[in-house]
Amino acid sequence: MPETGTSRGAATRVTPETWAAARAALRDSGDRFADLVTTVPDPSVLATKHWSVAETAAHVTGIAWNYTGMVAEEDRPLPIPQVREHFPVTTVDTIHTGLNPAQLRGYRERDVGRLAERLRGSVEEILDLTATTDPHRVVPWLGDSRLPIAGVLAHMTNELLIHGWDIARAARVPWHMPEDQAALFFDVFLVEIIRHGYGHLLDDDHPVHRGRIAVEFRSTHTVPVTFVLDNGVATAEEAGQAYDVRIRFRPSSMNMWLFHRIGTFRAALTGQLVPSGPRLWLLPAFLRKVRLP
């Protein structure tokens, strides 16, 4: 994810098929999430380390509501304007202390019935606003990054899937994370934000790794791609060239691993995330830079 400029090595993953899939996945995951939160007996129980079910639902709903402002072709104010000042300065390391708390302070609704209603309405508005838009249209995102509209929808779907899992676990009920929907986060969000420029999202104070690390990612649900970290700058390239590490993965498990819901040992032991390659020892250095919150 280059700090300036864009990555030209990998072709876009935004095709008519993935665009249709992203729209269908957002509607489906939004409906299922709204259904889920209204069935939790006690919305005050913790769904994450710091958030209750109601707070988690407010977090997800707030993102969807603000996305109705972000995806519109005309300039529109964000429904939760308190987050605006955090957008350009947010990194993956500061999102939990800056942007997310600001959004929860700005959006005080905690009644799960009203949250579910707002979520459904916001998802439908996002789909209506983007019904005739160019899915390649790029909009500013966090940390001065740039993301196509299709990537915004893929990100929203992932928020619903990951936090739906959090809430379902707290309520001790099943939660389905379809592999084709989970794959959109990798193909249409991660690859595309790397291609278009990730701004300051990966900024940190750690020493820059000198040299080149190439990590190839493959699954049966995504287009193979190689992420390259070269002297601290990440780019995306088409797979097939030399790599240091190859990771074969199940998309739902990859997303859960990236967002720290499952550990590396468990993911590898169960075959959901299988690293291999001639320089496997370089993977930790790669992941220290190319990371998610």
Secondary structure, 3 states (H helix, E strand, C coil): CCCCCCCCCCCCCCCHHHHHHHHHHHHHHHHHHHHHHCCCCCCCCECCCCCEHHHHHHHHHHHHHHHHHHCCCCCCCCCCHHHHHHHHHCCCCCCCCCHHHHHHHHCCCCCHHHHHHHHHHHHHHHHHHCCCCCCCCEEECHHHCEEEHHHHHHHHHHHHHHHHHHHHHHHCCCCCCCHHHHHHHHHHHHHHHHHHCCCCCCCCCCCCCCCEEEEEEECCCCCCEEEEEECCEEEEEECCCCCCEEEEECHHHHHHHHCCCCCHHHHHHCCCEEEECCCHHHHHHHHHHCCCC
